[in-house]
Amino acid sequence: MRTLPCCTLFRIQGQSPLRFNEYPKLQAANFAVSGASYILLGKRHFFGDEFAIDWHFHLSMGTFRIITAAIAVGVLLLVVFKFIPAKQRFTFITAGLAGGVTGYLFWLVWFGKLIMP
């Protein structure tokens, strides 16, 4: 049986609390990319664990993605404004955006297609 990505967060021990920032960033980015592609290109992207959960529980497509995106944005705001010192917030947000975009490009656009068949 597959585990959901959010369940793996609770099994990570000995990691920095900032490591937990990766999953919410991914969920918020997935929601933003699917929303932007729908608005700009008129394409709906129905793939991933969230849509499988929607289908399994007979929910409207996108319900679980909206819920996880809202939770992700809440966690990101909590991390940025509660745990990151004010002097380091801009650097933290800039590094997160740059790392997210770079990781997306490297994995999904360039190297992911070569490594994963």
A tleap script that builds the chain and sets N, CA, C and O, in Angstrom:
source leaprc.protein.ff14SB
mol = sequence {
  NMET ARG THR LEU PRO CYS CYS THR LEU PHE
  ARG ILE GLN GLY GLN SER PRO LEU ARG PHE
  ASN GLU TYR PRO LYS LEU GLN ALA ALA ASN
  PHE ALA VAL SER GLY ALA SER TYR ILE LEU
  LEU GLY LYS ARG HIE PHE PHE GLY ASP GLU
  PHE ALA ILE ASP TRP HIE PHE HIE LEU SER
  MET GLY THR PHE ARG ILE ILE THR ALA ALA
  ILE ALA VAL GLY VAL LEU LEU LEU VAL VAL
  PHE LYS PHE ILE PRO ALA LYS GLN ARG PHE
  THR PHE ILE THR ALA GLY LEU ALA GLY GLY
  VAL THR GLY TYR LEU PHE TRP LEU VAL TRP
  PHE GLY LYS LEU ILE MET CPRO
}
set mol.1.N position { 0.840 -1.182 0.000 }
set mol.1.CA position { 0.000 0.000 0.000 }
set mol.1.C position { 0.878 1.237 0.000 }
set mol.1.O position { 1.855 1.312 0.745 }
set mol.2.N position { 0.534 2.199 -0.830 }
set mol.2.CA position { 1.316 3.428 -0.922 }
set mol.2.C position { 1.002 4.345 0.247 }
set mol.2.O position { -0.132 4.405 0.721 }
set mol.3.N position { 2.019 5.055 0.702 }
set mol.3.CA position { 1.792 6.072 1.722 }
set mol.3.C position { 1.743 7.422 1.051 }
set mol.3.O position { 2.429 7.657 0.057 }
set mol.4.N position { 0.940 8.300 1.590 }
set mol.4.CA position { 0.867 9.652 1.059 }
set mol.4.C position { 2.124 10.409 1.433 }
set mol.4.O position { 2.721 10.128 2.472 }
set mol.5.N position { 2.547 11.373 0.605 }
set mol.5.CA position { 3.770 12.123 0.917 }
set mol.5.C position { 3.719 12.815 2.270 }
set mol.5.O position { 4.746 12.940 2.938 }
set mol.6.N position { 2.529 13.272 2.688 }
set mol.6.CA position { 2.450 13.979 3.966 }
set mol.6.C position { 2.738 13.049 5.129 }
set mol.6.O position { 3.189 13.502 6.181 }
set mol.7.N position { 2.486 11.750 4.962 }
set mol.7.CA position { 2.737 10.802 6.045 }
set mol.7.C position { 4.229 10.599 6.274 }
set mol.7.O position { 4.636 10.251 7.382 }
set mol.8.N position { 5.048 10.809 5.255 }
set mol.8.CA position { 6.483 10.617 5.420 }
set mol.8.C position { 7.098 11.724 6.268 }
set mol.8.O position { 8.186 11.543 6.814 }
set mol.9.N position { 6.426 12.864 6.388 }
set mol.9.CA position { 6.968 13.957 7.201 }
set mol.9.C position { 7.089 13.564 8.667 }
set mol.9.O position { 8.009 14.004 9.356 }
set mol.10.N position { 6.178 12.749 9.138 }
set mol.10.CA position { 6.160 12.421 10.546 }
set mol.10.C position { 7.169 11.336 10.903 }
set mol.10.O position { 7.404 11.076 12.083 }
set mol.11.N position { 7.770 10.698 9.897 }
set mol.11.CA position { 8.763 9.670 10.152 }
set mol.11.C position { 10.183 10.213 10.092 }
set mol.11.O position { 11.126 9.500 10.436 }
set mol.12.N position { 10.354 11.441 9.667 }
set mol.12.CA position { 11.689 12.032 9.567 }
set mol.12.C position { 12.121 12.473 10.963 }
set mol.12.O position { 11.432 13.255 11.616 }
set mol.13.N position { 13.258 11.970 11.409 }
set mol.13.CA position { 13.763 12.342 12.721 }
set mol.13.C position { 15.171 12.890 12.574 }
set mol.13.O position { 15.921 12.471 11.692 }
set mol.14.N position { 15.520 13.808 13.420 }
set mol.14.CA position { 16.858 14.368 13.400 }
set mol.14.C position { 17.084 15.374 12.281 }
set mol.14.O position { 18.228 15.737 12.007 }
set mol.15.N position { 16.036 15.825 11.641 }
set mol.15.CA position { 16.167 16.800 10.564 }
set mol.15.C position { 15.848 18.186 11.102 }
set mol.15.O position { 15.170 18.333 12.119 }
set mol.16.N position { 16.332 19.170 10.423 }
set mol.16.CA position { 16.045 20.555 10.767 }
set mol.16.C position { 14.561 20.836 10.550 }
set mol.16.O position { 13.972 20.281 9.623 }
set mol.17.N position { 13.935 21.682 11.376 }
set mol.17.CA position { 12.529 22.023 11.152 }
set mol.17.C position { 12.309 22.681 9.793 }
set mol.17.O position { 11.204 22.613 9.253 }
set mol.18.N position { 13.333 23.315 9.231 }
set mol.18.CA position { 13.177 23.940 7.927 }
set mol.18.C position { 13.028 22.903 6.830 }
set mol.18.O position { 12.536 23.224 5.748 }
set mol.19.N position { 13.440 21.666 7.081 }
set mol.19.CA position { 13.273 20.584 6.109 }
set mol.19.C position { 11.792 20.329 5.862 }
set mol.19.O position { 11.410 19.921 4.765 }
set mol.20.N position { 10.964 20.559 6.854 }
set mol.20.CA position { 9.526 20.350 6.712 }
set mol.20.C position { 8.895 21.368 5.768 }
set mol.20.O position { 7.721 21.242 5.420 }
set mol.21.N position { 9.648 22.360 5.356 }
set mol.21.CA position { 9.140 23.382 4.458 }
set mol.21.C position { 9.021 22.878 3.023 }
set mol.21.O position { 8.334 23.507 2.218 }
set mol.22.N position { 9.664 21.769 2.681 }
set mol.22.CA position { 9.671 21.289 1.305 }
set mol.22.C position { 8.299 20.796 0.849 }
set mol.22.O position { 7.868 21.138 -0.252 }
set mol.23.N position { 7.613 20.015 1.652 }
set mol.23.CA position { 6.321 19.478 1.225 }
set mol.23.C position { 5.265 20.563 1.039 }
set mol.23.O position { 4.574 20.549 0.020 }
set mol.24.N position { 5.105 21.499 1.968 }
set mol.24.CA position { 4.124 22.565 1.711 }
set mol.24.C position { 4.458 23.392 0.484 }
set mol.24.O position { 3.556 23.820 -0.236 }
set mol.25.N position { 5.751 23.625 0.233 }
set mol.25.CA position { 6.140 24.382 -0.947 }
set mol.25.C position { 5.724 23.634 -2.209 }
set mol.25.O position { 5.259 24.248 -3.169 }
set mol.26.N position { 5.886 22.326 -2.213 }
set mol.26.CA position { 5.496 21.506 -3.354 }
set mol.26.C position { 3.987 21.558 -3.579 }
set mol.26.O position { 3.536 21.711 -4.714 }
set mol.27.N position { 3.210 21.432 -2.516 }
set mol.27.CA position { 1.756 21.451 -2.662 }
set mol.27.C position { 1.264 22.799 -3.164 }
set mol.27.O position { 0.393 22.859 -4.033 }
set mol.28.N position { 1.806 23.867 -2.632 }
set mol.28.CA position { 1.396 25.197 -3.092 }
set mol.28.C position { 1.805 25.414 -4.546 }
set mol.28.O position { 1.058 26.023 -5.312 }
set mol.29.N position { 2.975 24.927 -4.933 }
set mol.29.CA position { 3.426 25.068 -6.313 }
set mol.29.C position { 2.562 24.239 -7.264 }
set mol.29.O position { 2.220 24.705 -8.351 }
set mol.30.N position { 2.209 23.018 -6.866 }
set mol.30.CA position { 1.331 22.192 -7.703 }
set mol.30.C position { 0.003 22.885 -7.959 }
set mol.30.O position { -0.503 22.883 -9.081 }
set mol.31.N position { -0.549 23.468 -6.926 }
set mol.31.CA position { -1.825 24.172 -7.067 }
set mol.31.C position { -1.675 25.391 -7.970 }
set mol.31.O position { -2.529 25.649 -8.818 }
set mol.32.N position { -0.595 26.136 -7.790 }
set mol.32.CA position { -0.373 27.336 -8.599 }
set mol.32.C position { -0.149 26.982 -10.070 }
set mol.32.O position { -0.674 27.656 -10.956 }
set mol.33.N position { 0.615 25.944 -10.330 }
set mol.33.CA position { 0.890 25.547 -11.719 }
set mol.33.C position { -0.381 25.040 -12.387 }
set mol.33.O position { -0.659 25.398 -13.532 }
set mol.34.N position { -1.159 24.212 -11.692 }
set mol.34.CA position { -2.383 23.708 -12.314 }
set mol.34.C position { -3.394 24.832 -12.522 }
set mol.34.O position { -4.098 24.845 -13.532 }
set mol.35.N position { -3.477 25.769 -11.589 }
set mol.35.CA position { -4.377 26.913 -11.766 }
set mol.35.C position { -3.939 27.822 -12.895 }
set mol.35.O position { -4.769 28.288 -13.677 }
set mol.36.N position { -2.640 28.080 -12.989 }
set mol.36.CA position { -2.132 28.937 -14.056 }
set mol.36.C position { -2.306 28.284 -15.425 }
set mol.36.O position { -2.635 28.960 -16.399 }
set mol.37.N position { -2.088 26.978 -15.501 }
set mol.37.CA position { -2.257 26.316 -16.800 }
set mol.37.C position { -3.720 26.290 -17.210 }
set mol.37.O position { -4.031 26.341 -18.400 }
set mol.38.N position { -4.622 26.212 -16.238 }
set mol.38.CA position { -6.039 26.260 -16.574 }
set mol.38.C position { -6.448 27.656 -17.044 }
set mol.38.O position { -7.196 27.797 -18.012 }
set mol.39.N position { -5.954 28.680 -16.358 }
set mol.39.CA position { -6.306 30.056 -16.721 }
set mol.39.C position { -5.658 30.468 -18.042 }
set mol.39.O position { -6.323 31.043 -18.903 }
set mol.40.N position { -4.374 30.182 -18.207 }
set mol.40.CA position { -3.647 30.636 -19.389 }
set mol.40.C position { -3.859 29.755 -20.616 }
set mol.40.O position { -3.966 30.264 -21.732 }
set mol.41.N position { -3.922 28.432 -20.419 }
set mol.41.CA position { -3.988 27.510 -21.546 }
set mol.41.C position { -5.333 26.807 -21.693 }
set mol.41.O position { -5.606 26.193 -22.725 }
set mol.42.N position { -6.164 26.896 -20.674 }
set mol.42.CA position { -7.455 26.217 -20.715 }
set mol.42.C position { -7.352 24.717 -20.510 }
set mol.42.O position { -8.303 23.995 -20.809 }
set mol.43.N position { -6.214 24.225 -20.004 }
set mol.43.CA position { -6.011 22.794 -19.777 }
set mol.43.C position { -6.203 22.468 -18.310 }
set mol.43.O position { -5.732 23.184 -17.426 }
set mol.44.N position { -6.903 21.376 -18.071 }
set mol.44.CA position { -7.049 20.880 -16.699 }
set mol.44.C position { -6.106 19.710 -16.513 }
set mol.44.O position { -6.008 18.835 -17.373 }
set mol.45.N position { -5.421 19.699 -15.395 }
set mol.45.CA position { -4.486 18.623 -15.091 }
set mol.45.C position { -5.080 17.763 -13.985 }
set mol.45.O position { -5.082 18.159 -12.819 }
set mol.46.N position { -5.580 16.595 -14.346 }
set mol.46.CA position { -6.146 15.677 -13.372 }
set mol.46.C position { -5.193 14.491 -13.210 }
set mol.46.O position { -5.397 13.433 -13.804 }
set mol.47.N position { -4.169 14.680 -12.414 }
set mol.47.CA position { -3.218 13.615 -12.135 }
set mol.47.C position { -2.680 13.828 -10.728 }
set mol.47.O position { -2.861 14.893 -10.139 }
set mol.48.N position { -2.028 12.820 -10.201 }
set mol.48.CA position { -1.424 12.920 -8.886 }
set mol.48.C position { -2.277 12.272 -7.811 }
set mol.48.O position { -3.405 11.845 -8.055 }
set mol.49.N position { -1.714 12.210 -6.626 }
set mol.49.CA position { -2.383 11.575 -5.500 }
set mol.49.C position { -3.673 12.276 -5.113 }
set mol.49.O position { -4.646 11.630 -4.724 }
set mol.50.N position { -3.680 13.601 -5.219 }
set mol.50.CA position { -4.856 14.347 -4.785 }
set mol.50.C position { -6.090 13.974 -5.604 }
set mol.50.O position { -7.180 13.826 -5.051 }
set mol.51.N position { -5.927 13.825 -6.898 }
set mol.51.CA position { -7.065 13.491 -7.743 }
set mol.51.C position { -7.487 12.040 -7.564 }
set mol.51.O position { -8.665 11.718 -7.713 }
set mol.52.N position { -6.537 11.157 -7.245 }
set mol.52.CA position { -6.887 9.777 -6.934 }
set mol.52.C position { -7.720 9.723 -5.653 }
set mol.52.O position { -8.659 8.934 -5.551 }
set mol.53.N position { -7.378 10.555 -4.691 }
set mol.53.CA position { -8.156 10.617 -3.444 }
set mol.53.C position { -9.542 11.194 -3.721 }
set mol.53.O position { -10.536 10.702 -3.187 }
set mol.54.N position { -9.613 12.228 -4.548 }
set mol.54.CA position { -10.913 12.779 -4.941 }
set mol.54.C position { -11.789 11.715 -5.588 }
set mol.54.O position { -12.968 11.592 -5.257 }
set mol.55.N position { -11.221 10.952 -6.504 }
set mol.55.CA position { -11.971 9.923 -7.206 }
set mol.55.C position { -12.416 8.837 -6.242 }
set mol.55.O position { -13.558 8.380 -6.300 }
set mol.56.N position { -11.514 8.420 -5.351 }
set mol.56.CA position { -11.826 7.341 -4.410 }
set mol.56.C position { -12.970 7.711 -3.465 }
set mol.56.O position { -13.824 6.877 -3.164 }
set mol.57.N position { -12.986 8.954 -3.000 }
set mol.57.CA position { -14.016 9.388 -2.060 }
set mol.57.C position { -15.187 10.099 -2.741 }
set mol.57.O position { -16.018 10.708 -2.068 }
set mol.58.N position { -15.256 10.022 -4.076 }
set mol.58.CA position { -16.360 10.594 -4.858 }
set mol.58.C position { -16.517 12.096 -4.605 }
set mol.58.O position { -17.627 12.598 -4.428 }
set mol.59.N position { -15.398 12.791 -4.592 }
set mol.59.CA position { -15.398 14.243 -4.427 }
set mol.59.C position { -15.226 14.898 -5.794 }
set mol.59.O position { -14.793 14.248 -6.745 }
set mol.60.N position { -15.559 16.164 -5.893 }
set mol.60.CA position { -15.299 16.903 -7.126 }
set mol.60.C position { -13.794 16.973 -7.353 }
set mol.60.O position { -13.015 17.134 -6.413 }
set mol.61.N position { -13.400 16.850 -8.622 }
set mol.61.CA position { -11.974 16.881 -8.930 }
set mol.61.C position { -11.379 18.226 -8.522 }
set mol.61.O position { -11.871 19.284 -8.916 }
set mol.62.N position { -10.339 18.169 -7.745 }
set mol.62.CA position { -9.669 19.365 -7.278 }
set mol.62.C position { -9.965 19.703 -5.823 }
set mol.62.O position { -9.312 20.575 -5.250 }
set mol.63.N position { -10.937 19.031 -5.216 }
set mol.63.CA position { -11.296 19.333 -3.826 }
set mol.63.C position { -10.126 19.099 -2.884 }
set mol.63.O position { -9.784 19.972 -2.086 }
set mol.64.N position { -9.515 17.930 -2.974 }
set mol.64.CA position { -8.420 17.607 -2.069 }
set mol.64.C position { -7.196 18.467 -2.364 }
set mol.64.O position { -6.444 18.812 -1.453 }
set mol.65.N position { -6.996 18.814 -3.633 }
set mol.65.CA position { -5.860 19.678 -3.987 }
set mol.65.C position { -6.042 21.063 -3.368 }
set mol.65.O position { -5.073 21.651 -2.887 }
set mol.66.N position { -7.252 21.588 -3.371 }
set mol.66.CA position { -7.519 22.887 -2.764 }
set mol.66.C position { -7.296 22.819 -1.258 }
set mol.66.O position { -6.725 23.734 -0.664 }
set mol.67.N position { -7.750 21.730 -0.648 }
set mol.67.CA position { -7.576 21.574 0.800 }
set mol.67.C position { -6.092 21.496 1.156 }
set mol.67.O position { -5.639 22.177 2.075 }
set mol.68.N position { -5.333 20.668 0.432 }
set mol.68.CA position { -3.904 20.541 0.739 }
set mol.68.C position { -3.146 21.824 0.426 }
set mol.68.O position { -2.182 22.158 1.115 }
set mol.69.N position { -3.573 22.548 -0.608 }
set mol.69.CA position { -2.920 23.827 -0.921 }
set mol.69.C position { -3.180 24.844 0.186 }
set mol.69.O position { -2.282 25.600 0.556 }
set mol.70.N position { -4.395 24.870 0.714 }
set mol.70.CA position { -4.706 25.798 1.810 }
set mol.70.C position { -3.893 25.467 3.057 }
set mol.70.O position { -3.381 26.362 3.729 }
set mol.71.N position { -3.778 24.179 3.360 }
set mol.71.CA position { -2.952 23.768 4.508 }
set mol.71.C position { -1.494 24.130 4.260 }
set mol.71.O position { -0.805 24.603 5.164 }
set mol.72.N position { -1.025 23.910 3.037 }
set mol.72.CA position { 0.370 24.215 2.701 }
set mol.72.C position { 0.668 25.692 2.845 }
set mol.72.O position { 1.702 26.062 3.401 }
set mol.73.N position { -0.218 26.543 2.355 }
set mol.73.CA position { -0.011 27.987 2.483 }
set mol.73.C position { -0.003 28.389 3.951 }
set mol.73.O position { 0.788 29.240 4.357 }
set mol.74.N position { -0.872 27.788 4.743 }
set mol.74.CA position { -0.885 28.067 6.180 }
set mol.74.C position { 0.417 27.671 6.855 }
set mol.74.O position { 0.944 28.419 7.678 }
set mol.75.N position { 0.941 26.492 6.509 }
set mol.75.CA position { 2.207 26.040 7.086 }
set mol.75.C position { 3.354 26.945 6.634 }
set mol.75.O position { 4.216 27.306 7.435 }
set mol.76.N position { 3.361 27.308 5.355 }
set mol.76.CA position { 4.419 28.196 4.859 }
set mol.76.C position { 4.391 29.545 5.571 }
set mol.76.O position { 5.438 30.070 5.953 }
set mol.77.N position { 3.203 30.105 5.748 }
set mol.77.CA position { 3.097 31.380 6.461 }
set mol.77.C position { 3.544 31.246 7.910 }
set mol.77.O position { 4.212 32.132 8.444 }
set mol.78.N position { 3.177 30.143 8.541 }
set mol.78.CA position { 3.596 29.899 9.919 }
set mol.78.C position { 5.108 29.808 10.021 }
set mol.78.O position { 5.712 30.421 10.900 }
set mol.79.N position { 5.718 29.047 9.126 }
set mol.79.CA position { 7.174 28.888 9.155 }
set mol.79.C position { 7.868 30.225 8.917 }
set mol.79.O position { 8.798 30.584 9.640 }
set mol.80.N position { 7.415 30.959 7.903 }
set mol.80.CA position { 8.092 32.208 7.540 }
set mol.80.C position { 7.943 33.261 8.627 }
set mol.80.O position { 8.916 33.927 8.982 }
set mol.81.N position { 6.744 33.416 9.154 }
set mol.81.CA position { 6.519 34.534 10.079 }
set mol.81.C position { 6.698 34.193 11.554 }
set mol.81.O position { 6.765 35.098 12.386 }
set mol.82.N position { 6.777 32.913 11.896 }
set mol.82.CA position { 6.965 32.572 13.301 }
set mol.82.C position { 8.384 32.076 13.589 }
set mol.82.O position { 8.953 32.405 14.630 }
set mol.83.N position { 8.957 31.291 12.679 }
set mol.83.CA position { 10.237 30.656 12.966 }
set mol.83.C position { 11.430 31.319 12.301 }
set mol.83.O position { 12.556 31.147 12.768 }
set mol.84.N position { 11.226 32.062 11.242 }
set mol.84.CA position { 12.339 32.701 10.542 }
set mol.84.C position { 12.506 34.120 11.072 }
set mol.84.O position { 11.544 34.888 11.060 }
set mol.85.N position { 13.695 34.492 11.537 }
set mol.85.CA position { 13.913 35.855 12.024 }
set mol.85.C position { 13.648 36.881 10.917 }
set mol.85.O position { 13.860 36.604 9.736 }
set mol.86.N position { 13.189 38.048 11.311 }
set mol.86.CA position { 12.787 39.086 10.360 }
set mol.86.C position { 13.924 39.469 9.410 }
set mol.86.O position { 13.677 39.756 8.238 }
set mol.87.N position { 15.149 39.477 9.897 }
set mol.87.CA position { 16.280 39.859 9.058 }
set mol.87.C position { 16.574 38.827 7.968 }
set mol.87.O position { 17.175 39.162 6.947 }
set mol.88.N position { 16.159 37.592 8.173 }
set mol.88.CA position { 16.483 36.525 7.234 }
set mol.88.C position { 15.298 36.114 6.356 }
set mol.88.O position { 15.444 35.223 5.519 }
set mol.89.N position { 14.149 36.730 6.524 }
set mol.89.CA position { 12.958 36.325 5.772 }
set mol.89.C position { 13.109 36.498 4.269 }
set mol.89.O position { 12.770 35.595 3.503 }
set mol.90.N position { 13.612 37.643 3.843 }
set mol.90.CA position { 13.738 37.874 2.411 }
set mol.90.C position { 14.666 36.846 1.775 }
set mol.90.O position { 14.367 36.315 0.705 }
set mol.91.N position { 15.793 36.563 2.432 }
set mol.91.CA position { 16.736 35.565 1.929 }
set mol.91.C position { 16.089 34.186 1.895 }
set mol.91.O position { 16.266 33.444 0.929 }
set mol.92.N position { 15.348 33.837 2.930 }
set mol.92.CA position { 14.690 32.540 3.002 }
set mol.92.C position { 13.658 32.373 1.893 }
set mol.92.O position { 13.614 31.332 1.237 }
set mol.93.N position { 12.834 33.387 1.681 }
set mol.93.CA position { 11.807 33.320 0.638 }
set mol.93.C position { 12.453 33.286 -0.745 }
set mol.93.O position { 12.038 32.505 -1.600 }
set mol.94.N position { 13.454 34.115 -0.970 }
set mol.94.CA position { 14.146 34.140 -2.259 }
set mol.94.C position { 14.823 32.799 -2.542 }
set mol.94.O position { 14.737 32.281 -3.656 }
set mol.95.N position { 15.490 32.244 -1.543 }
set mol.95.CA position { 16.154 30.951 -1.732 }
set mol.95.C position { 15.135 29.843 -1.974 }
set mol.95.O position { 15.377 28.951 -2.787 }
set mol.96.N position { 14.007 29.888 -1.285 }
set mol.96.CA position { 12.963 28.886 -1.502 }
set mol.96.C position { 12.384 28.957 -2.903 }
set mol.96.O position { 12.172 27.928 -3.545 }
set mol.97.N position { 12.130 30.163 -3.378 }
set mol.97.CA position { 11.606 30.320 -4.739 }
set mol.97.C position { 12.633 29.889 -5.782 }
set mol.97.O position { 12.305 29.169 -6.725 }
set mol.98.N position { 13.869 30.330 -5.609 }
set mol.98.CA position { 14.917 29.963 -6.570 }
set mol.98.C position { 15.163 28.458 -6.567 }
set mol.98.O position { 15.316 27.852 -7.628 }
set mol.99.N position { 15.200 27.855 -5.390 }
set mol.99.CA position { 15.408 26.411 -5.298 }
set mol.99.C position { 14.243 25.619 -5.866 }
set mol.99.O position { 14.442 24.587 -6.506 }
set mol.100.N position { 13.033 26.096 -5.634 }
set mol.100.CA position { 11.864 25.415 -6.175 }
set mol.100.C position { 11.807 25.463 -7.690 }
set mol.100.O position { 11.526 24.455 -8.338 }
set mol.101.N position { 12.071 26.630 -8.254 }
set mol.101.CA position { 12.049 26.773 -9.710 }
set mol.101.C position { 13.194 25.985 -10.342 }
set mol.101.O position { 12.999 25.309 -11.352 }
set mol.102.N position { 14.379 26.067 -9.756 }
set mol.102.CA position { 15.520 25.334 -10.285 }
set mol.102.C position { 15.290 23.825 -10.196 }
set mol.102.O position { 15.574 23.096 -11.147 }
set mol.103.N position { 14.783 23.362 -9.067 }
set mol.103.CA position { 14.486 21.938 -8.919 }
set mol.103.C position { 13.436 21.463 -9.899 }
set mol.103.O position { 13.550 20.366 -10.447 }
set mol.104.N position { 12.418 22.270 -10.128 }
set mol.104.CA position { 11.385 21.932 -11.104 }
set mol.104.C position { 11.989 21.805 -12.500 }
set mol.104.O position { 11.725 20.836 -13.211 }
set mol.105.N position { 12.796 22.783 -12.884 }
set mol.105.CA position { 13.396 22.755 -14.213 }
set mol.105.C position { 14.345 21.570 -14.389 }
set mol.105.O position { 14.289 20.865 -15.397 }
set mol.106.N position { 15.214 21.358 -13.406 }
set mol.106.CA position { 16.158 20.256 -13.523 }
set mol.106.C position { 15.459 18.905 -13.571 }
set mol.106.O position { 15.786 18.072 -14.416 }
set mol.107.N position { 14.514 18.679 -12.690 }
set mol.107.CA position { 13.919 17.358 -12.602 }
set mol.107.C position { 12.840 17.139 -13.665 }
set mol.107.O position { 12.905 16.161 -14.410 }
set mol.108.N position { 11.866 18.016 -13.746 }
set mol.108.CA position { 10.720 17.765 -14.615 }
set mol.108.C position { 10.974 18.142 -16.075 }
set mol.108.O position { 10.340 17.580 -16.968 }
set mol.109.N position { 11.869 19.062 -16.331 }
set mol.109.CA position { 12.079 19.490 -17.711 }
set mol.109.C position { 13.307 18.820 -18.324 }
set mol.109.O position { 13.230 18.305 -19.439 }
set mol.110.N position { 14.444 18.817 -17.613 }
set mol.110.CA position { 15.677 18.342 -18.227 }
set mol.110.C position { 16.030 16.909 -17.870 }
set mol.110.O position { 15.984 16.034 -18.734 }
set mol.111.N position { 16.386 16.645 -16.607 }
set mol.111.CA position { 16.973 15.349 -16.254 }
set mol.111.C position { 15.959 14.274 -15.892 }
set mol.111.O position { 16.255 13.089 -16.041 }
set mol.112.N position { 14.805 14.637 -15.434 }
set mol.112.CA position { 13.822 13.637 -15.033 }
set mol.112.C position { 13.410 12.719 -16.170 }
set mol.112.O position { 13.216 11.520 -15.967 }
set mol.113.N position { 13.277 13.273 -17.359 }
set mol.113.CA position { 12.881 12.470 -18.525 }
set mol.113.C position { 14.001 11.510 -18.946 }
set mol.113.O position { 13.734 10.463 -19.535 }
set mol.114.N position { 15.235 11.867 -18.647 }
set mol.114.CA position { 16.345 10.998 -18.998 }
set mol.114.C position { 16.529 9.868 -17.982 }
set mol.114.O position { 16.856 8.736 -18.339 }
set mol.115.N position { 16.313 10.202 -16.720 }
set mol.115.CA position { 16.549 9.212 -15.649 }
set mol.115.C position { 15.349 8.289 -15.488 }
set mol.115.O position { 15.511 7.073 -15.393 }
set mol.116.N position { 14.158 8.852 -15.457 }
set mol.116.CA position { 12.941 8.052 -15.272 }
set mol.116.C position { 12.302 7.787 -16.621 }
set mol.116.O position { 11.973 8.734 -17.335 }
set mol.117.N position { 12.117 6.541 -16.988 }
set mol.117.CA position { 11.514 6.256 -18.311 }
set mol.117.C position { 10.053 6.665 -18.391 }
set mol.117.O position { 9.419 6.489 -19.431 }
savepdb mol mol.pdb
quit
